[in-house]
Structures are given as structure tokens and as C-alpha cells.
């Protein structure tokens, strides 16, 4: 079997290295990670679709937006302090 050399950023290499099991080659790791895409496994959050009615979903959206706004404001305040 032929092989190809590829270049990776250091951070990507380190991430792959963390994913690599002791008995795996880097090719095995990449193949395993790509197999999820090939097998088209649904994202785990897809199971949540339909759990809320429209009113409940809107309430969640509003709370998420409030949370994001609060976090953004806290980040800005922290930056100003520094």
C-alpha cells in the first residue's frame, strides 16, 4: 500500500496524538475519525428534535440570547479591567 506525507499544524498534530490509541497508527486514527462522517452517524443532539413545543422552544431561545448577552457583557467588563 502506498503512503502520502502531509503537513499538519502543531496543534492539529497534538490533537490527533491525544486521539491515538496505543495500538493505532496515525492513519488508523484519521480513518476512525473519518468513518464517523462516512457512516453518517447523526449528531447526538438530533434526538432532541421535537421534544419542545413552539412556545417552549421560543422560551429556550430567549433564555439563550439573554445568557449570551450576559456573558458578552461580563467579558467586556473583564477586558476593561485589564
Order of alpha helices (4+ residues) and beta strands (2+ residues): alpha-alpha-alpha
